[in-house]
Amino acid sequence: MKIIFGLGNPGPRYEATRHNCGFIALDHIAEDLGCSFGKKEQDNEIASSYYKGEKLLLAKPQSFMNLSGYPLARLCAYYKVDYEDILVIHDDLDLPPGALRLRRGGSAGGHNGLKSIIEQTGTTAINRLKIGIGSPRGSVIDYVISPFYADELPLLGPVFVQAAEAALCWASQGISAAMNLYNRSAKKEKEAEAASGERENKNS
């Protein structure tokens, strides 16, 4: 079994906010797998399915962001899942909106959900899938619990579709394969955008 753990805050108040990128990505994965959320387990709302012979558990912690580590630790203990078989999906302030990056472990980087996970599991080795939300124009706290700006909305659909694909790639092929495919794709897109901008500047 593998666990895909999306970070977010429960309740309708936070449904479409930046901090709920993990929950939104899980909804896309569940749709791809043909399963649905509703069951509660170890303070998580869960959905489960099989993908290419691997059982997947999708989990949305119901403890609010700053306490995300408790539901994950309990879920791992209950199902006896190794931490290397977990993928945490979360928002990232250091990536621009629409960007995606997989990472094999690392520090919390100022993210309170990740900080709680590291504290409760005792490891920094858990795999991550980061979805960019960009830098705030004001207060960080207000920014992460606010909806995306109108000019960011066109970027949302594609990045969550790609996040679902990347998560399923991780589940079936592992973190190295997923990083090679999806981190490289993101780099190529960035290089193509830079090249396009240079051509426009030369022609202007």
C-alpha positions as CSV (number, residue, x, y, z in Angstrom):
1,M,0.0,0.0,0.0
2,K,1.0,3.6,-0.7
3,I,-0.4,6.8,0.8
4,I,-0.9,10.0,-1.1
5,F,-1.4,12.6,1.6
6,G,-2.7,16.0,0.5
7,L,-2.3,19.0,2.8
8,G,-5.1,21.5,3.4
9,N,-7.7,22.8,5.9
10,P,-11.1,21.1,6.3
11,G,-14.4,22.8,5.8
12,P,-16.1,24.9,3.1
13,R,-14.3,28.1,4.3
14,Y,-11.0,26.8,2.9
15,E,-12.1,24.7,-0.1
16,A,-10.8,27.0,-2.9
17,T,-7.8,28.6,-1.1
18,R,-4.1,28.3,-1.9
19,H,-3.3,26.3,1.2
20,N,-5.7,23.6,0.0
21,C,-3.7,22.7,-3.1
22,G,-3.1,19.2,-1.6
23,F,-6.9,18.6,-1.2
24,I,-7.6,19.9,-4.7
25,A,-5.0,17.6,-6.2
26,L,-6.4,14.6,-4.3
27,D,-9.8,15.3,-5.8
28,H,-8.3,15.1,-9.3
29,I,-6.5,11.9,-8.4
30,A,-9.7,10.4,-7.0
31,E,-11.6,11.3,-10.2
32,D,-8.9,9.7,-12.3
33,L,-9.2,6.5,-10.2
34,G,-13.0,6.5,-10.1
35,C,-13.1,6.6,-6.3
36,S,-14.6,9.1,-3.9
37,F,-14.0,10.6,-0.4
38,G,-16.4,10.2,2.5
39,K,-15.0,7.5,4.8
40,K,-13.2,8.8,8.0
41,E,-10.2,7.0,9.4
42,Q,-7.6,8.1,12.0
43,D,-8.7,11.8,11.7
44,N,-8.5,11.7,7.9
45,E,-11.1,11.7,5.2
46,I,-10.0,8.9,2.8
47,A,-10.6,7.3,-0.5
48,S,-9.0,4.2,-1.8
49,S,-8.4,2.4,-5.1
50,Y,-5.9,0.3,-7.0
51,Y,-3.6,1.6,-9.7
52,K,-1.5,-0.8,-11.8
53,G,-1.7,-3.4,-9.0
54,E,-0.8,-1.1,-6.2
55,K,-3.3,-0.2,-3.5
56,L,-3.5,3.6,-3.0
57,L,-4.9,5.4,0.0
58,L,-5.8,9.0,-0.6
59,A,-6.0,11.0,2.6
60,K,-7.1,14.5,3.6
61,P,-6.2,15.3,7.2
62,Q,-9.0,16.8,9.2
63,S,-6.9,18.4,11.9
64,F,-6.1,21.7,10.2
65,M,-2.7,22.5,8.6
66,N,-0.5,23.1,11.6
67,L,-1.3,19.7,13.1
68,S,-1.1,17.6,9.9
69,G,1.6,15.3,11.3
70,Y,-0.7,13.7,13.8
71,P,-3.2,12.2,11.3
72,L,-0.4,11.0,9.0
73,A,1.5,9.3,11.8
74,R,-1.6,7.6,13.0
75,L,-2.5,6.4,9.5
76,C,1.0,5.0,8.9
77,A,0.9,3.2,12.2
78,Y,-2.6,1.8,11.6
79,Y,-1.7,0.4,8.1
80,K,2.0,-0.3,8.9
81,V,3.1,1.8,5.9
82,D,6.7,2.8,5.6
83,Y,7.4,6.5,5.3
84,E,9.1,5.9,1.9
85,D,5.7,4.8,0.6
86,I,4.1,8.2,1.3
87,L,3.8,11.2,-1.1
88,V,2.8,14.5,0.5
89,I,1.2,17.1,-1.8
90,H,1.3,20.7,-0.7
91,D,1.4,24.3,-1.7
92,D,4.7,26.1,-2.1
93,L,5.4,29.8,-1.9
94,D,8.8,29.6,-3.6
95,L,7.3,28.2,-6.9
96,P,5.3,30.4,-9.2
97,P,1.6,29.7,-9.8
98,G,1.2,26.8,-12.2
99,A,4.6,25.3,-11.4
100,L,5.1,21.8,-10.0
101,R,8.1,20.1,-8.5
102,L,8.7,16.6,-7.0
103,R,11.3,16.2,-4.2
104,R,12.8,13.3,-2.3
105,G,12.5,14.5,1.3
106,G,14.0,17.7,2.7
107,S,13.3,20.3,5.3
108,A,9.9,22.0,6.0
109,G,11.0,25.1,4.2
110,G,8.8,27.2,6.5
111,H,5.6,25.2,5.7
112,N,3.8,24.5,8.9
113,G,2.1,21.4,7.6
114,L,5.4,19.9,6.7
115,K,6.9,21.0,10.0
116,S,4.2,19.1,11.9
117,I,4.8,16.0,9.7
118,I,8.5,16.0,10.4
119,E,7.9,16.5,14.1
120,Q,5.4,13.6,14.4
121,T,7.1,11.1,12.0
122,G,10.7,11.9,13.1
123,T,11.9,11.9,9.5
124,T,12.6,14.4,6.7
125,A,12.7,11.6,4.1
126,I,9.1,11.7,3.0
127,N,8.5,12.3,-0.7
128,R,6.9,15.7,-1.7
129,L,4.9,17.0,-4.6
130,K,5.0,20.8,-4.5
131,I,2.4,23.0,-6.3
132,G,3.4,26.6,-6.8
133,I,1.3,29.4,-5.4
134,G,3.8,32.3,-5.8
135,S,4.9,35.0,-3.4
136,P,2.3,37.0,-1.4
137,R,1.6,40.6,-2.2
138,G,0.9,41.2,1.5
139,S,0.6,39.0,4.6
140,V,1.6,35.4,4.1
141,I,-1.1,34.1,6.4
142,D,-3.9,36.0,4.6
143,Y,-2.4,35.0,1.3
144,V,-2.4,31.2,1.8
145,I,-5.9,31.1,3.1
146,S,-7.3,33.3,0.3
147,P,-8.6,32.2,-3.1
148,F,-6.3,32.5,-6.1
149,Y,-6.3,35.8,-8.0
150,A,-8.3,36.0,-11.2
151,D,-5.1,36.2,-13.4
152,E,-3.9,32.9,-11.8
153,L,-7.1,30.9,-12.6
154,P,-6.0,29.8,-16.1
155,L,-3.0,28.1,-14.6
156,L,-4.9,26.0,-12.1
157,G,-6.6,23.5,-14.3
158,P,-3.4,22.3,-16.1
159,V,-1.2,22.1,-12.9
160,F,-3.7,20.0,-11.0
161,V,-4.1,17.6,-13.9
162,Q,-0.4,17.3,-14.1
163,A,-0.1,16.9,-10.3
164,A,-2.5,14.0,-10.5
165,E,-0.5,12.4,-13.3
166,A,2.8,12.9,-11.4
167,A,1.4,11.4,-8.2
168,L,0.2,8.3,-10.1
169,C,3.6,8.0,-11.8
170,W,5.2,8.1,-8.4
171,A,2.8,5.3,-7.2
172,S,3.6,3.0,-10.1
173,Q,7.2,3.9,-10.9
174,G,8.7,5.5,-7.9
175,I,10.1,8.9,-7.0
176,S,13.1,8.9,-9.3
177,A,11.1,8.1,-12.4
178,A,8.5,10.7,-11.4
179,M,11.2,13.4,-10.8
180,N,12.9,12.6,-14.1
181,L,9.7,13.0,-16.0
182,Y,7.8,15.8,-14.3
183,N,10.7,18.0,-13.0
184,R,12.3,17.8,-16.4
185,S,9.1,18.8,-18.1
186,A,8.7,21.8,-15.8
187,K,12.3,22.9,-16.5
188,K,11.7,22.6,-20.3
189,E,8.6,24.7,-20.1
190,K,10.4,27.4,-18.1
191,E,13.3,27.4,-20.7
192,A,10.8,27.6,-23.6
193,E,9.0,30.5,-21.9
194,A,12.3,32.3,-21.4
195,A,13.3,31.7,-25.1
196,S,10.0,33.0,-26.3
197,G,10.4,36.1,-24.2
198,E,13.8,36.7,-25.7
199,R,12.5,36.4,-29.2
200,E,9.7,38.9,-28.5
201,N,12.2,41.4,-27.1
202,K,14.4,41.1,-30.2
203,N,11.3,41.6,-32.5
204,S,10.0,44.6,-30.5
